[in-house]
Amino acid sequence: MTAQPVARHSTVTERLRESIETGSFVPGTPLSAIGLAETFGVSRSTVHGALRRLVLDGLLRRGPGHQTFVPVLGDDDVRDLYLARWALESKAVRHVIATETSDIAADELERWVELMATSESASDGESARTYDLEFHTALVAATGSARLQRMFRAVISETRLAFRLQPAASTHTDRAPEHRRIASMIREKRTDEALAALKKHFDDAVVALISHEGDSARKD
């Protein structure tokens, strides 16, 4: 990274989060508070605060001797991650439909679906994956709950990390149709069918992430 002074703890946290989510710090990478303080032009205490925040969010872990590193997510981590996402997003589906905001939510969801479809047509798997996650972020945002969105931010950050472990497993080209179905069912207030489609989407994602070739090289 190029050294760029930053003033606030929150800015350091977001810069580190972005570096982890985009793969600049690959899973297994240890992070040095001294080195990061020099890179960002801030104090070590500022860096330590940022590292603590990202440990709480699941994007970093503590090891022996207080070492902090980017985790390598194992199969149990992936299953637990999608269990948490199911708890949050199924609640979002129920809330959006019950509070009569389904049309507004569906409009926003379909916007991301169209971007997915365009990316898939161009064989741009990376962009399609990004729009996939934005779709789910928009679903939770449609609840209007700040607390639900804060909780969701942590699990969606870990989802990006999981995708970095198995990029080929997360670049399938059928995102748009399955997301379009979910959005349509939300618009039509078909709660049970929307939940069933979301659950299948998550189950398929778990299978892809834990069974993709190279899985044996991952660590729990």
VENQUI-V362898 format. One record per run of one state. SS is the DSSP state (a for helix, b for strand, c for the rest). FROM is the first residue (numbers start at 1). TO is the last residue. If there is no record, write none. Layout:
SS&FROM&TO / SS&FROM&TO
This chain:
c&1&8 / a&9&21 / c&22&29 / b&30&31 / c&32&32 / a&33&40 / c&41&43 / a&44&56 / c&57&60 / b&61&62 / c&63&63 / a&64&66 / c&67&67 / b&68&69 / c&70&74 / a&75&98 / c&99&101 / a&102&121 / c&122&124 / a&125&141 / c&142&145 / a&146&165 / c&166&166 / a&167&170 / c&171&174 / a&175&187 / c&188&190 / a&191&211 / c&212&214 / a&215&217 / c&218&220
